[in-house]
């Protein structure tokens, strides 16, 4: 049992466990670049609608510079931002994950 006075220990026993579960596939971050896929899809849909980054960003309640970084694949948008983008582009959030 851990010392309750030791502030460096974690009360959540699973946090330090780095052993993957046998029923969970390993994640290879280099396999598919979802940020790039999502960014390209958003840019394509935005251009098809003939909407500027500024207008789309305003509709979603985000900064234009953040949208630019999402479209370039350098920003990792939250789930809420993806849903807002999908709604503003009149597609489902799942469609933003589809490869071109």
Backbone bond lengths (Angstrom), bond angles and torsions (degrees), N, CA, C in turn:
res aa  C-N    CA-C-N  psi(-1)  N-CA   C-N-CA  omega(-1)  CA-C   N-CA-C  phi
1 X - - - 1.461 - - 1.527 109.15 -
2 X 1.322 115.25 141.17 1.461 120.27 -178.61 1.517 110.94 -80.09
3 X 1.308 114.33 154.42 1.445 121.31 178.63 1.532 108.58 -75.72
4 X 1.338 119.60 118.88 1.467 121.35 -178.83 1.528 113.49 -64.73
5 X 1.329 117.23 -17.86 1.462 120.59 178.48 1.528 111.76 -84.27
6 X 1.323 117.63 -11.76 1.455 121.73 -179.02 1.530 108.73 -82.72
7 X 1.322 117.56 104.54 1.458 122.17 -176.22 1.525 113.40 -75.08
8 X 1.330 117.47 -10.92 1.463 119.92 179.87 1.515 111.83 -86.01
9 X 1.326 118.11 -13.78 1.457 119.71 179.57 1.525 109.52 -85.89
10 X 1.303 114.67 151.54 1.462 120.63 -177.88 1.521 109.63 -99.74
11 X 1.306 117.32 136.68 1.460 120.81 178.48 1.524 111.32 -79.68
12 X 1.299 117.38 -17.05 1.459 121.51 178.93 1.523 108.18 -89.99
13 X 1.308 117.04 107.57 1.464 122.05 -173.29 1.520 113.32 -63.42
14 X 1.323 119.06 -27.22 1.461 120.60 -174.02 1.531 113.01 -83.84
15 X 1.312 118.83 -11.79 1.458 120.84 -175.98 1.522 112.17 -61.35
16 X 1.301 117.46 -43.12 1.454 120.35 -177.53 1.515 113.64 -81.39
17 X 1.307 117.98 -7.49 1.458 122.09 -176.70 1.523 110.15 -77.20
18 X 1.330 116.36 109.46 1.463 121.23 -178.68 1.528 112.18 -98.44
19 X 1.328 118.49 1.88 1.450 122.23 -178.66 1.521 109.57 -78.41
20 X 1.353 118.34 120.62 1.460 119.66 -179.53 1.517 111.45 -69.46
21 X 1.290 115.91 147.96 1.453 121.45 176.21 1.524 108.33 -69.67
22 X 1.335 118.31 141.16 1.468 119.94 -177.95 1.525 113.45 -65.71
23 X 1.322 118.25 -21.94 1.460 120.05 -179.78 1.530 112.92 -94.64
24 X 1.319 117.79 3.54 1.456 122.32 178.81 1.521 109.41 -109.68
25 X 1.356 117.45 122.10 1.463 118.53 179.60 1.524 111.00 -67.71
26 X 1.299 115.61 148.23 1.460 120.53 177.40 1.523 109.50 -68.03
27 X 1.313 116.68 146.71 1.454 121.93 179.19 1.522 108.13 -99.82
28 X 1.296 115.72 125.04 1.455 121.14 177.36 1.524 106.98 -109.73
29 X 1.305 116.74 104.63 1.458 121.53 -175.76 1.528 112.53 -63.11
30 X 1.329 117.33 -23.32 1.460 120.11 -178.71 1.523 112.93 -85.39
31 X 1.327 117.30 -8.51 1.450 120.42 -175.17 1.534 112.02 -69.40
32 X 1.314 118.44 -54.34 1.459 122.62 -179.02 1.526 108.11 -131.84
33 X 1.321 116.88 129.13 1.462 121.16 179.10 1.530 108.00 -93.95
34 X 1.344 115.71 87.30 1.456 120.06 -177.41 1.523 112.38 -65.47
35 X 1.316 117.60 -31.36 1.468 118.87 178.16 1.517 110.21 -61.76
36 X 1.313 116.98 -40.80 1.464 120.88 179.08 1.527 111.06 -69.44
37 X 1.323 117.31 -41.53 1.469 121.58 178.67 1.523 110.19 -61.07
38 X 1.325 116.44 -49.09 1.469 121.07 -179.28 1.525 110.14 -62.73
39 X 1.315 116.73 -44.63 1.462 120.50 -179.57 1.515 112.75 -61.07
40 X 1.319 116.80 -44.99 1.475 120.30 178.92 1.523 111.05 -64.01
41 X 1.335 116.57 -40.93 1.470 120.71 -179.92 1.526 110.24 -64.21
42 X 1.314 117.55 -44.46 1.471 120.93 179.95 1.522 110.31 -62.03
43 X 1.323 116.46 -45.40 1.460 120.30 -179.75 1.526 110.92 -61.81
44 X 1.327 116.98 -43.97 1.465 120.88 179.94 1.526 110.89 -62.31
45 X 1.324 117.12 -47.36 1.461 120.68 179.92 1.522 111.66 -63.93
46 X 1.328 115.72 -40.25 1.476 119.72 178.73 1.517 110.64 -62.35
47 X 1.336 116.25 -43.74 1.467 120.59 -179.93 1.532 111.26 -67.50
48 X 1.323 117.37 -36.52 1.467 120.57 177.24 1.521 111.30 -62.88
49 X 1.324 116.45 -33.37 1.467 121.26 177.79 1.524 112.22 -83.61
50 X 1.340 116.42 -4.60 1.459 123.11 -178.21 1.535 111.10 56.00
51 X 1.338 113.96 50.00 1.466 121.78 -179.64 1.523 107.96 -117.47
52 X 1.316 116.66 137.04 1.466 120.59 178.10 1.530 110.49 -76.04
53 X 1.321 114.79 161.90 1.465 119.43 174.95 1.522 110.63 -58.62
54 X 1.308 115.46 -40.25 1.462 120.18 -178.12 1.533 111.77 -61.22
55 X 1.331 116.69 -43.75 1.465 121.00 -179.37 1.524 110.62 -67.37
56 X 1.346 117.14 -45.77 1.457 120.10 -179.47 1.528 110.85 -64.18
57 X 1.297 116.85 -42.54 1.465 120.73 178.90 1.527 110.48 -60.79
58 X 1.313 117.11 -42.23 1.462 121.31 179.05 1.521 110.67 -62.91
59 X 1.326 117.27 -42.15 1.469 121.35 178.79 1.525 111.76 -61.70
60 X 1.327 116.24 -32.18 1.470 121.48 -176.74 1.519 113.41 -92.34
61 X 1.318 116.87 -11.06 1.456 120.55 -178.98 1.522 113.27 76.02
62 X 1.345 115.60 31.96 1.465 120.13 177.49 1.522 108.97 -124.92
63 X 1.321 116.33 167.27 1.459 120.79 177.70 1.531 110.48 -76.94
64 X 1.320 116.35 147.25 1.459 120.83 178.34 1.522 111.01 -60.53
65 X 1.318 117.09 -37.37 1.459 120.36 -179.82 1.534 111.02 -65.41
66 X 1.323 116.88 -34.94 1.465 120.94 176.21 1.531 109.62 -66.41
67 X 1.321 117.42 -43.59 1.467 121.20 176.62 1.513 110.44 -60.55
68 X 1.304 117.61 -41.57 1.461 121.46 178.16 1.523 110.68 -59.73
69 X 1.326 116.55 -42.95 1.467 120.61 179.20 1.526 111.29 -68.24
70 X 1.336 117.68 -34.65 1.463 121.13 175.76 1.526 109.24 -64.05
71 X 1.329 116.38 -47.70 1.470 120.47 -178.73 1.524 112.46 -63.03
72 X 1.304 117.65 -31.13 1.469 120.29 179.90 1.530 112.15 -83.88
73 X 1.333 116.66 -8.71 1.450 120.47 179.52 1.512 114.15 85.71
74 X 1.327 117.30 9.18 1.460 119.47 -178.79 1.532 112.81 -93.61
75 X 1.337 117.95 -16.83 1.466 121.15 178.00 1.523 109.38 -108.07
76 X 1.301 115.49 147.62 1.452 122.32 179.43 1.530 108.00 -107.22
77 X 1.340 118.36 95.71 1.463 120.39 -175.26 1.526 112.00 -68.55
78 X 1.314 115.72 148.46 1.455 120.62 176.59 1.524 109.17 -73.27
79 X 1.316 115.44 166.94 1.460 120.72 177.76 1.526 110.56 -60.58
80 X 1.314 117.53 -40.51 1.468 120.52 179.85 1.528 111.71 -64.07
81 X 1.324 116.89 -38.14 1.467 120.40 177.82 1.527 109.72 -68.42
82 X 1.335 117.69 -40.48 1.470 120.05 177.54 1.521 111.44 -60.93
83 X 1.317 116.94 -41.51 1.464 120.98 178.65 1.526 110.26 -64.98
84 X 1.323 117.52 -42.79 1.466 120.89 178.41 1.526 110.96 -63.29
85 X 1.328 116.78 -41.65 1.467 120.43 178.04 1.522 110.46 -64.29
86 X 1.325 116.52 -45.70 1.460 120.15 179.64 1.527 111.01 -60.08
87 X 1.328 116.77 -45.56 1.471 120.52 178.34 1.524 111.14 -59.82
88 X 1.311 116.59 -43.60 1.466 120.87 -178.59 1.522 112.30 -69.57
89 X 1.328 116.62 -25.63 1.469 121.19 179.06 1.529 111.43 -95.56
90 X 1.331 116.61 1.44 1.466 123.74 177.78 1.533 112.48 60.81
91 X 1.331 115.46 42.99 1.466 122.01 175.19 1.526 108.32 -134.33
92 X 1.314 116.47 168.97 1.464 119.88 175.09 1.527 109.07 -81.70
93 X 1.316 118.01 153.46 1.466 119.72 176.97 1.528 112.42 -56.35
94 X 1.330 117.20 -34.04 1.468 120.57 179.69 1.526 111.63 -62.89
95 X 1.321 116.85 -31.94 1.465 120.12 -179.84 1.529 112.08 -66.72
96 X 1.318 117.61 -22.31 1.458 120.29 178.40 1.515 111.40 -73.39
97 X 1.333 117.34 -18.97 1.461 121.38 -179.25 1.528 113.10 -91.84
98 X 1.319 116.59 -4.75 1.459 120.14 -177.88 1.530 110.49 -75.15
99 X 1.321 115.24 131.75 1.463 120.30 179.65 1.525 109.97 -69.89
100 X 1.320 116.05 148.27 1.469 120.87 -178.87 1.512 111.08 -78.55
